[in-house]
Amino acid sequence: MSLFGDEAISTADWRRWERWIVWCALLAVTALAWCYLFTMPMTGMSHGEMMSMDGKQGMAMPADPKRGMMVAELGAWTVGESVMMGLMWIVMMIGMMLPSAAPMVLMVARVSAGQRKKGARATSTTLFASGYVVVWSVFSVLATALQWGLERTDLLGASMSLKGGLVAGGVLIAAGLYQFSPLKDACLSLCRSPLAFVLNHWREGPRGALVMGMHHGVFCLGCCWALMLLLFVFGVMDLLWVALLALYVLVEKVVPGGRAFSRVSGVLAIAGGAYLALS
């Protein structure tokens, strides 16, 4: 039985081709997400330019062209601005989290290849990845609501970072402490071991693929939600910190010794938070 029409391709070659297809798809989606963030179409202009807004304050301030950060005067959000801010969060989460999910997506693709070889109904890698994105999209909606609440209570400054060292320091300390929690350990272990996840959470069919992707997304969220809240400390739209956090998540999940790295970063976060709170 050939896998692609009349062309006979060995299982090893087929898997090699699938790996390339999956890698290219992941890289393309991630690149598109980062291109969106750097050009910031939600502002209607590229970073470094002025824009008008429909809020009470009326006008945004210039962005920092080096970091791609839009700095806006605070005001009431219109429906359109709320939607675009939510979209920004969703795209940002895709750009940050999808690279670290690549080993899991590749594992699903590999198992799916084996299913096709046996003539069984293969599990959709695309639906699995979609389920993963759904979870982070829900988080993005909640993060958007949190950003709105922080602005309404005047806790978020024009640079979209928390005002005052005490509040920002408290968030850093909380994130650092979470690095040592049993929940963090459990979620990170599953994120670092795609094979263990597949063995314990595998589901068949299209619906199963979507649900399985959502399960993995929940574990990933349990691992990283506190880290994502640090964007409110460093600046929600500061792309330098967005990139550094994305790199941190990738190292923590993929690189050997990631658990020790996680604990060291927890200590540093607690120390940095204490410094901010006391300064």
N, C-alpha and C positions, 0 to 999 in steps of 0.2 A: 504493500500500500504506500503510494507516494504521498508526501505531505503538501506539496505545492504542484497541483496539476499532474503533468506527466514527468516532472523533473524529480528524480530520486535524490533525496538529500538525507544524509545520515542524521541520527539523533543529535550527535555532537555538533555537526554543522548547523542543524536547525536551531539548537540552543544558542550557538554563537550568533546567528543572525537575529534571534529574538533578543539577546542581550543588547546588541547594537540598536535594535529598534526601540527597546525600552529606554536605553540610555539617551538616545537622541530625543525621544519624546520628553523625558524628564528635563533634559538640558534646554529644550526649546521652550517648555512651559515656564521654567525658572527664569530663563533669559527674558521672556516677554514680561514676566512680573517685574523684574528689576528695571527693564526699559520703561515700563509704566511709572514706576516710582521715581526714576530719575527725571523723566519729562513732566511728571505731575500734571496729567491732563485735567485732573479735578479742579485745578486753579484756572484753567483756560489759557495758561501761559507756562513757559518753562520757568524753572527756578531762577531767581535773580531779577525777576520782573515784577511790576506792580499789577494788581488785579482789583476789580471792584467786587463787592459782595452785597447781598441783599439783607444782611443783618442790621441791627440797630446802629452799630458803629459805622457801617458803610464802607470802609476802605481798609484793605490789608496793607501791611508794611512790606518792604522788600525782603526777599528771601536771602539766605546765606548761600551764595553760588558754590562755595566749596563743599558744602555738605548737603545741598539740595533740600534745605529746610524752609518751608513756608511759615512765615511768622505773621499771624493775623491778630488784629485787635479783637478782643472778646465781644461777643454780642449774641443775640438770639439766632438760633439756627433755623433756616428755612427747611422745608421738606427736601428740596433739591440738595442742599448742602449736607443734610443728614444722610441722604442716600449715597452721595459721593464720598462722604467720610467713611461710611460703612464699607463701600467698595474699596476704598484705599486700604482699610484694615484687612479685608479679605485678600487682596492682592499681595499685601505685605506679608501676611501669614503664609501664603503659598510660596513666595520667594524665599522666606526664611526656613520653612519647615520641610518642603518637598525634598531638598537635597539630602537631608538626614533620613528621610523615609526610603531612599533609593534601595538600600539593601533588602528591605522588606518587600518592596514592589518587584525587585528582581527575583526574590525567592518565590513569590506567587507566580510570576511568569514562568519560572523553571518548572514548577509543579504542573502548571497548566500545559506546558509542552509535553510532559509525561502523560497527561490525561489524553491529549490528542493522539499520541503515539499508540495508545491502547484502544483508540476508537471511542473513548468515553467523552461525555460532554465536558468541554474545558471550562475552567473558571475564568471569567473576564478580568484581565489585569486592569483594564480601563475602569470598570465598575468598582474594583477594589480601591484604586486611587481616588475615584470620585467620592466613595464613602469616607475616606480619610479627609478629603477637602471639606466635606459637609460638616464634620465635627469642628474643624478650625474656622469654618464660616460662622457657625453658631457662636464660637468664642469671639469672633470679630464683631458680631452684632452686640454682644455683651460689653466688649471693650469700647465700642462706640458709645453705648449708653453710659458707661462709666466716665468716658471723656466728657460727655455732655454734662453729667452730674458734677464733675470736678470743676468745670468751667462755671456752671450755675452757682456753685458755692464759693467761687473765687479762690479755689485751691490750685488752679492750673493757670500758669502765666502765659504771656503772649507767645513765648517760645514753645508752648505746648509741653512744658515740664512743670513738675510740682513746685509750688512756691514754698520757701522756707526749708531750712536744713532739718528741722525736727520731723516734718512729714516725710520728706525724701529719705532721710536717714532711717526712719521707721520702716519704710518699704524695703530698703536695702537689707536691713537686719532680718526682717521677716523672710525675705527671699533666701538669705544666707542660712537661716535656721531650717528652712524647708529642705535644703540640700541634704540634711542629716536625717530626715524623717523616714519611717518605714514605707510610707506610700511612695515617696520618691524612689527608694531602693527597688521596690517591686515593679514600678512602671519602667524605670530605666533598664532593669534586667530584661524585661520583655522586649523593649525597644532595641537592645543590644544583641538580642538572640532571635533572629528571624525564624530559625528552624524550630525553636521551642514554641514560638507563637503559632506556627503552622500546625505543629503536632497537636496542640491543645485547643485551637480555635478554628480549625478548617471547616468550611461550609461549602456545599455544592451548589451549582446553579447561579444564574444572574443575581437573584435576590441574596443568595448566600455570599456572593462576592461583595455586594454592597454592604451587607451587614458586617462581614468580616473586616472590611475597610474601616467601617465606623468603630468597630471594636478596637482596632489598632490605633485609630485616631484618638479614642478615649484614653488609652494607655499613654500615648504621646502627649496628650493634653495634661494628664496627671503628672507627667515627667517635667513639663516645661512651662506650665501656666504662670508660675511665680517669676520665671525668667522674663516672660513676655510683659509682665507688669512693670519691669524695670524700664521699659520704654517711656513710662510716665516720669521716671526720674531723670533720664538722659535727654528726653525730648522725643515726642511721638514721631515726628517727621525728620529727625536727625538721621540721615541715611548712613553716616559713619557708624553710629552706634547700632543701627539696624543691622548693618553688615557684620559688625563685630559680634553681636549676639547670635546671628545666624551661623557664623564660624564657630562660636563657642558650642552651640547645640550640635553641630556636625562632629566636632571633636569629642564631645561627651558621649555621643551615641555610637560612633564608628571607630575611633582610634583606640587601640589597646591601652589599658590603664585609664579608661575614661571615668571609671568610678572614683579612683583616687583623685583625678583631676577635678571631679565634681566636689569632693570634700574640701580640697584646697581652695577652690573658688568660693565655697561657702564661708570659709574662714575669712577670706579677703572681703567678701561682701559684708559680713558682720562688722569687721574692723572699719571698713569704709563708711558703713551706716552709722556707727558710733561716732566716728569723726565728724560726719555731717551734722548729726543730732546735737553734738556738744559744741560745735563751732559757732 
